[in-house]
Amino acid sequence: MIKLLSPGLLFFVSISLEIIALLLLRLIGIDWAYDIDAVTYVEKSKSISNVIIDNGNILGALNNGYYLLVNLLDSNPGYIISLNIILYGLTNIFITKLMRPFRHKNHAYFEYLLLFNPYRVYLGTTLLKDTLLCFLLVTAF
């Protein structure tokens, strides 16, 4: 039977996996600007944030909040990716806290399949808002 990781060790493994994935992506030539949405966030966050702030539009802030966050991080891809990597690790801890009370025979296999899903790992290495959305959805429960 597979042993379940403690929350601290799970966070460390999650962050390590993200760093390895990031290095592998860079090694094969996929950089932060690979996705057009990532480029849009970096290039347009300042202007969209200024419009939201100047208008004082709360709904605009809710709808375009990720632009505000990217602008707060100075549109720096390194800062945004670092935040996504940390959020990935925290999301994994929260997912395990939600799932572990409902253990069953194959729980560990299912848990690791969910936590280390290759697409979620990839999203943690990008500038996209999906990792933040996963974090917010999991913390809502």
Disulfide bonds with the S-S distance in Angstrom:
none
